[in-house]
Amino acid sequence: MLISWDYPPTAELLQYLAGGRLAMRFHRAVRLWVLLHRLYSTESRWITCLTQPFTYPDLRNRLFSEKHPKSDRLNAQAILVGCSDHGCICHDSVMNLLQDHFSPETWGEWQQQLQTLTGWSETELQQQLGGHPFATVHRSLRDDLKFLTNLRWLESKNGSCYYGGNSPKLPIPSITNNLNFSGLSKTQLWGLLRVLESVAFVQPNLEVVVQSLWEALVEDGVKLIHRKEPEPQQRIFIHFDYILSDENQDQVDGYQEQIELLWRDPIGGVINFKTWIPAWEKKVEVTVYPVCLHYVRRAKYLSAFGFDPEGKLGWHNYRLDRITSEYLRVFAWGDRHIPPELQKLKLTESLPNSEDVQIELDAAWGFNFYLPSQLLIMRFNPYFDRWYVDNTDRHPTFKPISYRDLPKLVRRHIPNLEEQKAVLEIIDQRSPQDCYYQGWIRVGDINVLMRLREWRGNGEVIAPFSIRQRLHQEALEELSNY
């Protein structure tokens, strides 16, 4: 019996499809709902028209128009610009895709529910509704099919062919929208308050929530609830390394506030600032389109698209405390100071977004997601692997591999024959009883390099060969100190 998809795109259902992270994965959740609707709904029923099993190209050719670019090498901007058919789904906004599934009354209620689940302001909500979920790279859509397989709405054969319609109908979990504090005990309120106070430096706007919690714990202007009910002793502590002084932190919070205010403007804009480049020991002025903020490696970073410090158009991560301008200069679209390349992206509605960043972060291990990626092969002794590596979450691509599969992996992913030979010789000299891991890393990313350095005494980097040689030289220098 064929399964069916009869669920409207409620906020709760999109939250389910987003894996509980609707604010970060909203467009992906919309894509998943549209795919399920077209595959299984009674009005579309694509699953009966596709060959079984079907491949991604089979679905792609049915989903997009004939003029939609099919190359896997194009980025999202090039795909959108290259599709001249404005009737193609890549040009449809969220509003175009979903609004017909609501009445005028329920459409307004649905938007309120979205704001409750995501915390978006009205302008942020409208920005999201105006976005184009299917204006993305083909790799994202391939990953969507894999995600539907994990949810058992599709079955996969060899990871590239898919079957549909044989799984049992899945229940859709309900998610409460009530986010007030009335259901929390005093002990739970204290615990939540302390957690938020610990992480409020990452998002200064959390201070509003912290203040609300304090008000919930205050009665008649007295800090403690009752004399008989003192503040409970803190048992759990969260320690974050944050390297900035209070003065520098205030400056960074000011930059963050400027960027967030710009994001709340539905029109948006571009920012200009001077930043210090330690490797060059000088300041560089940049004009970039701000995309998202991160807290990583004990500091805050802005991922932005534009002309980087070397003058190349592309992505770059800027550490906020290294910005030397007193304020960020904000340019509205159309300003003569904005590079024409960014103006063109705006006019073609192909500006990059945070989902593009997340895709690249998932593709290879390393925060500097714009750096080239290379194959990582690690070896550990079984004891160290058991207690410190096995069943730990490092990166989606970092996973065990059997000793016998290593030569095939090397020949497939290391094109340089000289390096390939050197790596194979090392593997041949190692024990099959040891534990081996493969992954993809951003070569040149300091965060990954620091992790590999920490493993150096108990693990061996077999590839990339350049990193292996660097760690070898560092180990010799370290030994000379003792």
C-alpha positions, 0 to 999 in steps of 0.5 A: 500500500502506497503511503500518502502525505496529507499534512499541511506545512504547519510551523510544528511540521516544519520544525520537525523537518528541520530537526528542531532547528527551524531558525537555522534550517527553515529553507531546508524544511520548506524544501523537504515539505515541498518534495514530500508533497509532490512525491506523495500528495494525492494531487501530485503523486510523483512517486507513481510516475518516477521509475523505481528506483529513481536517481537524483537526476530523475527527480531534478529533471521533473522538479526544475525547468529545462532551462535550469542549470544541471552542473554540480560545479556551479554555486547557488548564485550561478545556478539562479542567474543561469536559469532564465525560466522565471516559472522554474521552482528556483525562482519561487519564494517561500510565500509562493510555495506555501501560501496557497495551502492556507486560508487568509486567516490561518496564514497570519496565524502560521506566521505568528507560530513561526515567530514563536518557534524561531524568535524572528522579528517581523522583518526577519520573518518577511525576509525568510518568506521572501527567500528562494529555498530551491535556489541552491546547489544540487548537492543540497538537494541530494542531501535532502533526499538522504535526509528523507531516507533517514526519516524513512520516507524514502528507501535508498540503494547504494546511496544514489538510488531511491525507492518510495511508497513502501514504508508505513505512514509516519506519525508527525510529532506535535511541538508545543508553542508555549514558551513562557515560564509558567510551567517551570519550577523555581529550581528549573528557573534558577538553572535556566537563569544560570545557563543563560547568564553563562552564554549571554556574552555570545548573544547580548540580546539574551540579556532581555531573557535573563532580565525576564527570568530575574523578574519571574524569581522576584516577588514584591521587590525582594531578590529572594523568593521567600526567606524560607526559600533561599537561592539554591546552591549552584552545582553545575558550572559552564566555563567558556574561554573568552579572550577579550577584556571587558573594554574589547568585549563592549566594542565587539558587542557594538559591532554585533549590534550594528550587524544585527540591526542591518539584518533586521532591515528587510532591504539590508546592505553592505558594511565597510571596515578596517581590520588587522591582519596579524600575518601581514602586521597591517590594517586592511580595508574591506567592503563585504556583505555580512552573512552570519556570526559565529562564536568559535575558538574563544572569539566571535567571527563574522562570515562575510562575502565580498573582496577579502583582504587579498582583494579576491571575491569570495568568503572570509571569516573576520574576527570581530575584535581585530576590527580597528574601525570605531564603527562599521560603515553601512552602505545601502544598496545602490551606494557607489561605494559597493563593488559592482559584483555585490550589486549584481548579486543583489539585483539577481537575488543571488546573495549568499546566505547562512545555509551556504556556510553550513553546507561548506562547514559540513563538507569538510572539517574546519571553520575556514570553510572557504579553504581547499579540502583534502583527505585526512587519514589518521591512525590510532592505537586501539587503547587510545581509540577506545577511550578518546576517539571512538564514539566521539563527534568530531565532524560528519566526514570523520569516521572509521575505515578498515585497514583493507579499504585504505589503499582504494581510498588513497588511489581514489582521492590523492591524485598526486602519484608521488604523494599517493605512493608515499602514503601507500608505503606508510600504510603498508608498514602499519599494523592492520590491528590499529584503528584508522579514520578518514575525513575531509579537512580544510588545509590551512585551518588552524583549528584543525591543525591544533586538534591534530597537534593534540593527538600527535603523541597518540595518533599519526597523520598519514595524509595529507602528506603536507600536514604529516611533514609539518607535524614531523618537523614540529615534533623534532623542534619540540624534542630539541627543547627537552 
